[in-house]
Amino acid sequence: MSELKRLPVASLQAAVAKAAHYRDLNQPEEAESICYDVLAVDPGHQEALQILGLAVTDRFATGRVGLLEAAVEVFERLTDGYQRTYHVGVAWERAAKAHLERGEIHSAAAAFEHALNCFEEAEALRPDLADPLLRWNRCVRLLSTNAALRDAMGAPRKADVPFGD
């Protein structure tokens, strides 16, 4: 069996740009592979971690178990508190939308709650940035325009909802 080859340090930024390009082309697995190559050389490469986490969230619609946890684990490695909190919120928001697409209303509601908490915390960390506020507003619009979500948000539930309705 062949072995993986190590990227030269000088090519890390070009590789990260290529990973971002593959995400733009809706090829998250290609982007993930490149990010793993970059992280093998520089385990703390912040841009590679962001792209890797986002590429994982791009696959949420597949319904594969463990993707949310994988994305959050990657984002937790971000060193900047704002970036970490904001991107964890993005993961929860994307998970909520994937649950909503599958008709898993209670899981979607719980995930939206997590996302909103993260966006509120991110906004407090960097009130000068609009991104958490824009994400917050999108989540609130989805919650307010979907009757099933409104009902689920108002319903009593356990503190830890198992995802998958």
C-alpha positions as CSV (number, residue, x, y, z in Angstrom):
1,M,0.0,0.0,0.0
2,S,1.2,3.5,-0.8
3,E,2.0,6.0,1.9
4,L,0.8,9.6,2.2
5,K,3.3,12.3,1.0
6,R,4.1,15.3,3.2
7,L,3.5,18.8,1.7
8,P,6.4,21.2,1.8
9,V,5.9,24.1,4.2
10,A,6.3,26.6,1.3
11,S,3.2,25.2,-0.4
12,L,0.8,25.4,2.6
13,Q,-0.9,28.6,1.6
14,A,-1.4,27.5,-2.0
15,A,-2.9,24.2,-0.7
16,V,-5.3,26.1,1.6
17,A,-6.4,28.2,-1.4
18,K,-7.0,25.0,-3.4
19,A,-9.1,23.6,-0.5
20,A,-11.2,26.7,-0.5
21,H,-11.6,26.4,-4.2
22,Y,-12.8,22.8,-3.9
23,R,-15.4,23.9,-1.3
24,D,-16.6,26.5,-3.8
25,L,-17.0,23.7,-6.3
26,N,-19.1,21.8,-3.8
27,Q,-16.5,19.1,-3.4
28,P,-16.1,19.0,0.4
29,E,-14.3,15.7,0.5
30,E,-11.5,17.1,-1.7
31,A,-11.3,20.2,0.5
32,E,-11.1,18.0,3.6
33,S,-8.3,15.9,2.2
34,I,-6.2,18.9,1.4
35,C,-6.8,20.4,4.8
36,Y,-5.7,17.2,6.4
37,D,-2.5,17.4,4.3
38,V,-1.9,21.0,5.5
39,L,-2.7,20.1,9.1
40,A,-0.2,17.2,9.0
41,V,2.5,19.8,8.5
42,D,1.0,22.6,10.6
43,P,-1.6,21.2,13.1
44,G,-2.6,24.7,14.2
45,H,-3.1,26.3,10.8
46,Q,-6.1,28.4,11.5
47,E,-7.4,28.9,7.9
48,A,-7.1,25.1,7.2
49,L,-9.1,24.4,10.4
50,Q,-11.8,26.8,9.3
51,I,-12.1,25.4,5.8
52,L,-11.9,21.8,7.2
53,G,-14.8,22.5,9.6
54,L,-16.9,24.2,7.0
55,A,-16.2,21.3,4.5
56,V,-17.5,18.9,7.1
57,T,-20.6,21.0,7.6
58,D,-21.1,20.9,3.8
59,R,-21.8,17.2,4.2
60,F,-24.5,17.5,6.8
61,A,-27.3,16.9,4.3
62,T,-26.0,13.3,3.9
63,G,-27.3,12.6,7.3
64,R,-24.1,10.7,8.2
65,V,-23.8,10.3,12.0
66,G,-21.0,12.1,13.7
67,L,-20.5,15.0,11.3
68,L,-21.7,17.7,13.7
69,E,-19.4,16.4,16.4
70,A,-16.5,16.3,13.9
71,A,-17.1,19.9,12.8
72,V,-17.4,21.2,16.3
73,E,-14.2,19.3,17.3
74,V,-12.3,21.0,14.4
75,F,-13.7,24.5,15.2
76,E,-12.8,24.0,18.9
77,R,-9.2,24.0,17.8
78,L,-9.4,27.6,16.6
79,T,-7.4,29.8,18.9
80,D,-9.4,33.0,18.6
81,G,-12.4,33.0,20.9
82,Y,-14.6,34.9,18.5
83,Q,-13.7,32.6,15.5
84,R,-14.2,29.5,17.6
85,T,-17.6,30.6,18.9
86,Y,-18.8,31.9,15.6
87,H,-17.9,28.8,13.7
88,V,-19.3,26.4,16.2
89,G,-22.5,28.5,15.8
90,V,-22.3,28.0,12.0
91,A,-22.0,24.3,12.6
92,W,-25.1,24.2,14.8
93,E,-27.0,26.4,12.3
94,R,-26.1,24.1,9.4
95,A,-27.0,21.0,11.5
96,A,-30.4,22.6,12.3
97,K,-31.1,23.3,8.6
98,A,-30.2,19.7,7.7
99,H,-32.5,18.4,10.4
100,L,-35.2,20.7,9.1
101,E,-34.7,19.3,5.6
102,R,-35.2,15.8,6.9
103,G,-38.3,16.7,8.9
104,E,-36.6,16.3,12.2
105,I,-38.3,19.3,13.8
106,H,-37.3,18.8,17.4
107,S,-33.7,18.2,16.6
108,A,-33.8,21.3,14.3
109,A,-35.2,23.4,17.1
110,A,-32.6,22.3,19.6
111,A,-29.8,22.9,17.1
112,F,-31.1,26.3,16.3
113,E,-31.1,27.1,20.0
114,H,-27.4,26.1,20.2
115,A,-26.7,28.2,17.2
116,L,-28.4,31.3,18.6
117,N,-26.5,30.9,21.9
118,C,-23.2,30.8,20.0
119,F,-24.1,33.8,17.8
120,E,-25.1,35.8,20.8
121,E,-21.8,34.9,22.5
122,A,-19.8,35.7,19.3
123,E,-21.6,39.1,19.0
124,A,-20.7,39.9,22.6
125,L,-17.0,39.1,21.8
126,R,-16.9,41.2,18.7
127,P,-19.8,43.6,18.6
128,D,-18.1,45.4,15.7
129,L,-18.6,42.5,13.3
130,A,-22.0,41.9,11.6
131,D,-21.6,38.2,10.8
132,P,-23.1,36.8,14.1
133,L,-25.9,39.3,13.9
134,L,-26.7,38.3,10.3
135,R,-26.7,34.6,11.2
136,W,-28.8,35.2,14.3
137,N,-31.4,37.1,12.1
138,R,-31.5,34.2,9.6
139,C,-32.1,31.7,12.3
140,V,-34.8,33.8,13.9
141,R,-36.5,34.3,10.5
142,L,-36.5,30.5,9.9
143,L,-37.9,29.9,13.4
144,S,-40.6,32.5,13.1
145,T,-41.8,31.5,9.7
146,N,-42.0,27.8,10.2
147,A,-45.1,26.8,12.3
148,A,-43.6,23.4,13.3
149,L,-40.4,25.0,14.5
150,R,-42.3,27.6,16.5
151,D,-44.3,24.8,18.2
152,A,-41.2,22.8,18.8
153,M,-39.4,25.8,20.3
154,G,-42.3,26.4,22.7
155,A,-42.7,22.8,23.7
156,P,-41.1,21.5,26.9
157,R,-38.2,19.2,26.2
158,K,-35.3,17.5,27.9
159,A,-32.1,19.4,28.3
160,D,-30.3,17.0,26.0
161,V,-32.4,16.1,23.0
162,P,-31.2,13.1,21.0
163,F,-30.7,14.2,17.4
164,G,-32.7,12.5,14.8
165,D,-36.3,12.9,16.2
